Amino acid sequence: MKSLTRMEEIVSVTVFLVMLSIMVIQVLYRYVLRLPLPWSEELARFLFVITTFFGAAIASNEKSHIEINLIDPISQFIKSERHREAFIKVVQVIGNMISLAVVCTLAYYSVKYAYFLTITNQVSPAMGLQLSWIVCAMVVGLILMCIHYLDAILQSYSKSHWGMKK
């Protein structure tokens, strides 16, 4: 799993740096040389989408997505420390299962959308790039998120995670 996370980080950072470079080149060409590049804004947008979905996969692995934590205040009403910890872990597993279901659903419909874009042969206006490739990058990011949520759920079911001895 560490090699997968490392690959995600390398792809995300590399794509981000390429996007940043293209944006700097775009500004220089447009405002300094007065020769705007028609493809640069479109490519930067596509790279931003890729960075977003790979970054979302990294965030799901690090459990750093935005959350509203109501578990801790509610769990304070549970007197037993053991029951409180079990309650928190059960709610976390349920949350991971819901997240997994949502992300798998998004991945499924993204695959259908990529297929639609392929059979209709839709291309980007400035670069002539198949739009299905951009959606495929989204699908890869969503599948990576599915893997991370599934891993979190499986780790939750390990005996040591529940405070039990093996």
Beta strands, then each sheet from edge to edge (+ up, - down):
end
